[in-house]
């Protein structure tokens, strides 16, 4: 005859994985989020720098830097939508 201790012992000795997070680390979609942020920041910095160089060459007062930053932001948004928006 099987007693209650045998039932409890059988359940406790079972091969059940522990509950909770199995592996520490970033969430599953974090890579795409970092890629999107990187595209936006890189676009603004690179094209803003190109605009700054144009400002230095033509001795303007930052108009090309502003235009370059806007173009870089638009390009970054385009890349995010094109590559990550599926």
N, CA, C and O atoms as a MOPAC input file, in Angstrom:
PM7 MOZYME 1SCF
protein

 N      0.83600 1    -1.16800 1     0.00000 1
 C      0.00000 1     0.00000 1     0.00000 1
 C      0.89200 1     1.24700 1     0.00000 1
 O      1.92200 1     1.27200 1     0.67400 1
 N      0.49500 1     2.29200 1    -0.76100 1
 C      1.27400 1     3.51600 1    -0.88600 1
 C      0.75800 1     4.52600 1     0.12900 1
 O     -0.44000 1     4.79900 1     0.20200 1
 N      1.68400 1     5.07500 1     0.91100 1
 C      1.32400 1     6.08000 1     1.90600 1
 C      1.48200 1     7.48600 1     1.36300 1
 O      1.98800 1     7.68500 1     0.25900 1
 N      1.04700 1     8.45100 1     2.14100 1
 C      1.13800 1     9.84000 1     1.69800 1
 C      2.57800 1    10.30300 1     1.58600 1
 O      2.87800 1    11.16700 1     0.76300 1
 N      3.47100 1     9.75700 1     2.38400 1
 C      4.87600 1    10.14700 1     2.27000 1
 C      5.47100 1     9.66500 1     0.96500 1
 O      6.33800 1    10.33500 1     0.40500 1
 N      5.03200 1     8.52200 1     0.46500 1
 C      5.52000 1     8.04500 1    -0.82200 1
 C      5.04300 1     8.94800 1    -1.96000 1
 O      5.78600 1     9.18600 1    -2.91300 1
 N      3.83000 1     9.44500 1    -1.86800 1
 C      3.30400 1    10.34300 1    -2.89400 1
 C      4.07000 1    11.66400 1    -2.88400 1
 O      4.46600 1    12.16200 1    -3.93800 1
 N      4.27900 1    12.23000 1    -1.70000 1
 C      4.99900 1    13.50100 1    -1.58100 1
 C      6.44200 1    13.32600 1    -2.03800 1
 O      6.97400 1    14.18100 1    -2.74500 1
 N      7.07600 1    12.23500 1    -1.64500 1
 C      8.45900 1    11.98100 1    -2.03100 1
 C      8.56200 1    11.84200 1    -3.55800 1
 O      9.53800 1    12.30400 1    -4.14900 1
 N      7.59200 1    11.22400 1    -4.18900 1
 C      7.61100 1    11.06700 1    -5.64500 1
 C      7.46300 1    12.39700 1    -6.37500 1
 O      8.09300 1    12.62500 1    -7.40700 1
 N      6.63100 1    13.26100 1    -5.83100 1
 C      6.44200 1    14.57500 1    -6.45300 1
 C      7.66600 1    15.44900 1    -6.23300 1
 O      8.09900 1    16.15600 1    -7.14300 1
 N      8.21900 1    15.40300 1    -5.03900 1
 C      9.37100 1    16.24400 1    -4.72900 1
 C     10.61900 1    15.79200 1    -5.46400 1
 O     11.50000 1    16.61200 1    -5.72400 1
 N     10.72100 1    14.54700 1    -5.79800 1
 C     11.90400 1    14.03600 1    -6.47900 1
 C     11.75000 1    14.09200 1    -7.99200 1
 O     12.64700 1    13.65500 1    -8.71300 1
 N     10.64000 1    14.61900 1    -8.49000 1
 C     10.41100 1    14.68100 1    -9.92700 1
 C     11.41700 1    15.59500 1   -10.61800 1
 O     12.04400 1    16.44500 1    -9.98600 1
 N     11.55600 1    15.40500 1   -11.91100 1
 C     12.51300 1    16.18700 1   -12.69900 1
 C     11.83000 1    17.40200 1   -13.29400 1
 O     11.74600 1    17.54500 1   -14.51400 1
 N     11.34900 1    18.26600 1   -12.43600 1
 C     10.71300 1    19.49700 1   -12.88700 1
 C     11.74200 1    20.62400 1   -12.82800 1
 O     12.43000 1    20.77300 1   -11.81800 1
 N     11.86000 1    21.42300 1   -13.90100 1
 C     12.80800 1    22.54300 1   -13.85300 1
 C     12.32500 1    23.59700 1   -12.87200 1
 O     11.11900 1    23.76200 1   -12.68800 1
 N     13.23200 1    24.30000 1   -12.25000 1
 C     12.82500 1    25.34900 1   -11.31700 1
 C     12.11400 1    26.47400 1   -12.04600 1
 O     12.43500 1    26.79200 1   -13.19100 1
 N     11.15100 1    27.06800 1   -11.37100 1
 C     10.39300 1    28.16800 1   -11.95300 1
 C     11.17200 1    29.46200 1   -11.80400 1
 O     11.97900 1    29.61200 1   -10.88600 1
 N     10.92600 1    30.38400 1   -12.70300 1
 C     11.59000 1    31.68100 1   -12.63200 1
 C     12.44500 1    31.90600 1   -13.86500 1
 O     12.41200 1    31.10700 1   -14.80100 1
 N     13.20400 1    32.98300 1   -13.87200 1
 C     14.04700 1    33.27000 1   -15.04700 1
 C     15.12800 1    32.20700 1   -15.19900 1
 O     15.81400 1    31.83800 1   -14.24500 1
 N     15.25000 1    31.73700 1   -16.41500 1
 C     16.20300 1    30.66500 1   -16.67300 1
 C     17.59800 1    31.18700 1   -16.95700 1
 O     18.58500 1    30.51900 1   -16.65100 1
 N     17.68800 1    32.35600 1   -17.53000 1
 C     19.00800 1    32.92600 1   -17.83500 1
 C     18.95300 1    34.43100 1   -17.65100 1
 O     18.05400 1    35.09600 1   -18.16500 1
 N     19.89500 1    34.95300 1   -16.93300 1
 C     19.91800 1    36.40500 1   -16.76900 1
 C     20.43100 1    37.07000 1   -18.04300 1
 O     21.21100 1    36.48400 1   -18.79300 1
 N     19.99700 1    38.26100 1   -18.26800 1
 C     20.46800 1    38.98800 1   -19.43800 1
 C     19.41000 1    39.95100 1   -19.92600 1
 O     18.37600 1    40.13500 1   -19.28300 1
 N     19.67300 1    40.56100 1   -21.06400 1
 C     18.72800 1    41.54400 1   -21.59700 1
 C     17.45500 1    40.87200 1   -22.09700 1
 O     17.47400 1    39.68700 1   -22.42900 1
 N     16.36600 1    41.60300 1   -22.15500 1
 C     15.12400 1    41.05800 1   -22.68900 1
 C     15.26300 1    40.71300 1   -24.16900 1
 O     16.19000 1    41.19700 1   -24.81800 1
 N     14.37900 1    39.90000 1   -24.71800 1
 C     14.52600 1    39.42900 1   -26.09600 1
 C     14.59400 1    40.52000 1   -27.16500 1
 O     15.32800 1    40.34600 1   -28.13800 1
 N     13.87900 1    41.62300 1   -27.04100 1
 C     13.87000 1    42.65300 1   -28.07200 1
 C     14.85800 1    43.78200 1   -27.84600 1
 O     14.80100 1    44.79800 1   -28.53900 1
 N     15.75400 1    43.62400 1   -26.89700 1
 C     16.66800 1    44.71500 1   -26.55700 1
 C     17.64500 1    45.01500 1   -27.68600 1
 O     18.04200 1    46.16600 1   -27.86700 1
 N     18.03300 1    44.01400 1   -28.43400 1
 C     18.97500 1    44.22500 1   -29.52900 1
 C     18.40500 1    45.14200 1   -30.59800 1
 O     19.10800 1    46.00600 1   -31.12100 1
 N     17.14200 1    44.95500 1   -30.91900 1
 C     16.51500 1    45.81900 1   -31.91700 1
 C     16.34300 1    47.23500 1   -31.39300 1
 O     16.45600 1    48.19600 1   -32.15400 1
 N     16.07400 1    47.37000 1   -30.12000 1
 C     15.94700 1    48.70800 1   -29.53100 1
 C     17.26000 1    49.46200 1   -29.57600 1
 O     17.29400 1    50.64200 1   -29.92400 1
 N     18.34800 1    48.77800 1   -29.22100 1
 C     19.66700 1    49.41900 1   -29.26900 1
 C     20.05600 1    49.74800 1   -30.70500 1
 O     20.68700 1    50.77600 1   -30.95000 1
 N     19.69100 1    48.89500 1   -31.65600 1
 C     19.98700 1    49.18400 1   -33.05700 1
 C     19.24600 1    50.43800 1   -33.51000 1
 O     19.81700 1    51.27300 1   -34.21100 1
 N     17.98800 1    50.57800 1   -33.12000 1
 C     17.20200 1    51.75800 1   -33.50100 1
 C     17.80300 1    53.02400 1   -32.91400 1
 O     17.93600 1    54.02800 1   -33.61400 1
 N     18.16600 1    52.98800 1   -31.64200 1
 C     18.77300 1    54.15900 1   -31.00300 1
 C     20.10900 1    54.48900 1   -31.66300 1
 O     20.43400 1    55.66000 1   -31.86000 1
 N     20.87600 1    53.46800 1   -32.00000 1
 C     22.17700 1    53.69100 1   -32.64400 1
 C     22.02800 1    54.33100 1   -34.01300 1
 O     22.79000 1    55.23400 1   -34.35900 1
 N     21.04800 1    53.87200 1   -34.80700 1
 C     20.81400 1    54.47600 1   -36.11700 1
 C     20.47000 1    55.95700 1   -35.97700 1
 O     20.98300 1    56.79200 1   -36.72200 1
 N     19.60400 1    56.27600 1   -35.02600 1
 C     19.19100 1    57.66600 1   -34.85900 1
 C     20.34300 1    58.55200 1   -34.40100 1
 O     20.56200 1    59.62700 1   -34.96000 1
 N     21.07500 1    58.10900 1   -33.39400 1
 C     22.17800 1    58.92100 1   -32.87300 1
 C     23.28300 1    59.05800 1   -33.90700 1
 O     23.81700 1    60.15000 1   -34.10100 1
 N     23.63400 1    57.96500 1   -34.57300 1
 C     24.70200 1    58.02100 1   -35.57500 1
 C     24.33000 1    58.94000 1   -36.73200 1
 O     25.17400 1    59.69100 1   -37.22100 1
 N     23.07900 1    58.88800 1   -37.17500 1
 C     22.65300 1    59.76500 1   -38.26200 1
 C     22.76400 1    61.22400 1   -37.89100 1
 O     23.25500 1    62.03500 1   -38.67700 1
 N     22.31100 1    61.56300 1   -36.70100 1
 C     22.36800 1    62.95900 1   -36.25700 1
 C     23.81700 1    63.41300 1   -36.10000 1
 O     24.16900 1    64.51200 1   -36.52800 1
 N     24.65800 1    62.58000 1   -35.49200 1
 C     26.05000 1    62.97500 1   -35.25100 1
 C     26.82700 1    63.09600 1   -36.56200 1
 O     27.52700 1    64.08500 1   -36.77700 1
 N     26.70900 1    62.10300 1   -37.43300 1
 C     27.49300 1    62.11400 1   -38.67800 1
 C     27.07300 1    63.27300 1   -39.57000 1
 O     27.91900 1    64.04200 1   -40.02700 1
 N     25.76700 1    63.40500 1   -39.82300 1
 C     25.33500 1    64.46800 1   -40.72300 1
 C     25.42300 1    65.84700 1   -40.07900 1
 O     25.59700 1    66.84400 1   -40.77800 1
 N     25.30700 1    65.91300 1   -38.76900 1
 C     25.54800 1    67.17900 1   -38.07500 1
 C     27.00000 1    67.60900 1   -38.20400 1
 O     27.29500 1    68.79400 1   -38.35600 1
 N     27.91200 1    66.63100 1   -38.14100 1
 C     29.33700 1    66.93300 1   -38.32400 1
 C     29.61900 1    67.39500 1   -39.75600 1
 O     30.39900 1    68.32400 1   -39.96500 1
 N     28.99600 1    66.75800 1   -40.72500 1
 C     29.16100 1    67.19500 1   -42.11900 1
 C     28.64300 1    68.63000 1   -42.27200 1
 O     29.27600 1    69.45300 1   -42.93300 1
 N     27.50600 1    68.92300 1   -41.66700 1
 C     26.98400 1    70.29400 1   -41.71000 1
 C     27.91400 1    71.27500 1   -41.02600 1
 O     28.08400 1    72.40000 1   -41.49600 1
 N     28.51900 1    70.86200 1   -39.91700 1
 C     29.46800 1    71.73100 1   -39.20900 1
 C     30.67800 1    72.02000 1   -40.09900 1
 O     31.17000 1    73.14800 1   -40.12700 1
 N     31.16000 1    71.00700 1   -40.82500 1
 C     32.27600 1    71.22900 1   -41.74700 1
 C     31.89500 1    72.21100 1   -42.85000 1
 O     32.70100 1    73.06000 1   -43.23100 1
 N     30.68100 1    72.09900 1   -43.36100 1
 C     30.21200 1    73.03800 1   -44.38900 1
 C     30.11800 1    74.44100 1   -43.79700 1
 O     30.47500 1    75.41700 1   -44.45600 1
 N     29.63800 1    74.55000 1   -42.55400 1
 C     29.58400 1    75.85700 1   -41.88900 1
 C     30.98000 1    76.46100 1   -41.74900 1
 O     31.16800 1    77.65300 1   -41.98900 1
 N     31.93700 1    75.65800 1   -41.36900 1
 C     33.31000 1    76.15700 1   -41.20700 1
 C     33.88600 1    76.60600 1   -42.54100 1
 O     34.59400 1    77.61100 1   -42.60800 1
 N     33.58600 1    75.86800 1   -43.60000 1
 C     34.15400 1    76.19100 1   -44.90600 1
 C     33.54700 1    77.47500 1   -45.48600 1
 O     34.26600 1    78.31100 1   -46.03300 1
 N     32.23300 1    77.62800 1   -45.36600 1
 C     31.55500 1    78.78300 1   -45.94600 1
 C     31.30800 1    79.90600 1   -44.94400 1
 O     30.68100 1    80.90500 1   -45.29700 1
 N     31.77900 1    79.77300 1   -43.70800 1
 C     31.65200 1    80.78400 1   -42.65700 1
 C     30.19300 1    81.19400 1   -42.43400 1
 O     29.87400 1    82.38000 1   -42.33900 1
 N     29.33000 1    80.20400 1   -42.35300 1
 C     27.92300 1    80.47900 1   -42.03600 1
 C     27.72000 1    80.32000 1   -40.53300 1
 O     28.63300 1    79.91700 1   -39.81200 1
 N     26.54400 1    80.63300 1   -40.08100 1
 C     26.31500 1    80.70600 1   -38.63000 1
 C     25.55200 1    79.49500 1   -38.08000 1
 O     24.67400 1    79.66900 1   -37.23500 1
 N     25.85300 1    78.30500 1   -38.52300 1
 C     25.23400 1    77.10100 1   -37.97700 1
 C     24.01900 1    76.60100 1   -38.72200 1
 O     23.36600 1    75.65500 1   -38.28200 1
 N     23.70600 1    77.22300 1   -39.84300 1
 C     22.54100 1    76.79300 1   -40.60700 1
 C     22.77200 1    75.40400 1   -41.18800 1
 O     21.88100 1    74.55600 1   -41.13700 1
 N     23.94300 1    75.16500 1   -41.73000 1
 C     24.24400 1    73.85800 1   -42.31700 1
 C     24.30500 1    72.77500 1   -41.24500 1
 O     23.94300 1    71.62800 1   -41.51100 1
 N     24.75200 1    73.11300 1   -40.05200 1
 C     24.77100 1    72.13700 1   -38.96100 1
 C     23.34500 1    71.72100 1   -38.59700 1
 O     23.07800 1    70.53700 1   -38.39000 1
 N     22.44300 1    72.67600 1   -38.51900 1
 C     21.04600 1    72.36400 1   -38.21400 1
 C     20.41700 1    71.52800 1   -39.31800 1
 O     19.71000 1    70.55700 1   -39.04600 1
 N     20.67600 1    71.90700 1   -40.55900 1
 C     20.13200 1    71.14500 1   -41.68900 1
 C     20.72500 1    69.73700 1   -41.70600 1
 O     20.00700 1    68.76500 1   -41.94400 1
 N     22.01500 1    69.62200 1   -41.45800 1
 C     22.65800 1    68.30900 1   -41.42300 1
 C     22.10200 1    67.43200 1   -40.31200 1
 O     21.91600 1    66.23100 1   -40.50500 1
 N     21.83600 1    68.01600 1   -39.15700 1
 C     21.25800 1    67.24600 1   -38.05100 1
 C     19.84900 1    66.76600 1   -38.38400 1
 O     19.48200 1    65.63500 1   -38.06300 1
 N     19.06600 1    67.62200 1   -39.02600 1
 C     17.71900 1    67.22000 1   -39.42400 1
 C     17.74700 1    66.12600 1   -40.48800 1
 O     16.96100 1    65.18000 1   -40.44200 1
 N     18.65800 1    66.26800 1   -41.44000 1
 C     18.80100 1    65.23300 1   -42.47300 1
 C     19.25000 1    63.91900 1   -41.83600 1
 O     18.76600 1    62.85200 1   -42.21100 1
 N     20.16900 1    63.99000 1   -40.87900 1
 C     20.62100 1    62.78800 1   -40.18500 1
 C     19.51300 1    62.13200 1   -39.38400 1
 O     19.41000 1    60.90600 1   -39.35900 1
 N     18.67800 1    62.93500 1   -38.72700 1
 C     17.55100 1    62.37900 1   -37.97900 1
 C     16.55800 1    61.70600 1   -38.92400 1
 O     16.06000 1    60.61700 1   -38.63800 1
 N     16.27500 1    62.35800 1   -40.04800 1
 C     15.35700 1    61.76600 1   -41.02300 1
 C     15.93500 1    60.47600 1   -41.59900 1
 O     15.21400 1    59.49600 1   -41.78700 1
 N     17.23700 1    60.47800 1   -41.87800 1
 C     17.88200 1    59.26200 1   -42.37300 1
 C     17.86900 1    58.15000 1   -41.33500 1
 O     17.67300 1    56.98500 1   -41.67900 1
 N     18.07700 1    58.49700 1   -40.07100 1
 C     18.02100 1    57.49200 1   -39.01300 1
 C     16.63700 1    56.89000 1   -38.86900 1
 O     16.49500 1    55.68100 1   -38.68700 1
 N     15.62200 1    57.72800 1   -38.94900 1
 C     14.24000 1    57.22700 1   -38.87900 1
 C     13.94600 1    56.33300 1   -40.07000 1
 O     13.30200 1    55.29300 1   -39.92500 1
 N     14.40800 1    56.72600 1   -41.23500 1
 C     14.21400 1    55.89900 1   -42.43200 1
 C     14.86500 1    54.52400 1   -42.24700 1
 O     14.26100 1    53.50100 1   -42.56900 1
 N     16.09200 1    54.50100 1   -41.72900 1
 C     16.76800 1    53.22000 1   -41.52800 1
 C     16.04900 1    52.35800 1   -40.48900 1
 O     15.95000 1    51.14300 1   -40.66000 1
 N     15.55200 1    52.96300 1   -39.42700 1
 C     14.82800 1    52.20400 1   -38.40700 1
 C     13.57200 1    51.57700 1   -39.02300 1
 O     13.29400 1    50.39800 1   -38.80700 1
 N     12.83100 1    52.35500 1   -39.77600 1
 C     11.60800 1    51.83600 1   -40.38700 1
 C     11.93700 1    50.78600 1   -41.42600 1
 O     11.26500 1    49.75800 1   -41.50600 1
 N     12.95100 1    51.02900 1   -42.21300 1
 C     13.30700 1    50.11000 1   -43.30900 1
 C     13.85000 1    48.78400 1   -42.80300 1
 O     13.44500 1    47.72600 1   -43.28600 1
 N     14.76500 1    48.82600 1   -41.83000 1
 C     15.44700 1    47.61100 1   -41.38400 1
 C     14.75500 1    46.90900 1   -40.22900 1
 O     14.81500 1    45.68300 1   -40.13300 1
 N     14.10000 1    47.65800 1   -39.35000 1
 C     13.53400 1    47.03500 1   -38.15300 1
 C     12.01300 1    46.97700 1   -38.15100 1
 O     11.43500 1    46.22300 1   -37.36800 1
 N     11.36100 1    47.73500 1   -38.98600 1
 C      9.90200 1    47.76800 1   -38.98000 1
 C      9.31400 1    46.74100 1   -39.92100 1
 O      8.91500 1    47.07100 1   -41.03700 1
 N      9.26000 1    45.51000 1   -39.48000 1
 C      8.74500 1    44.44600 1   -40.35400 1
 C      7.42000 1    43.94600 1   -39.86800 1
 O      6.83600 1    43.05100 1   -40.47800 1

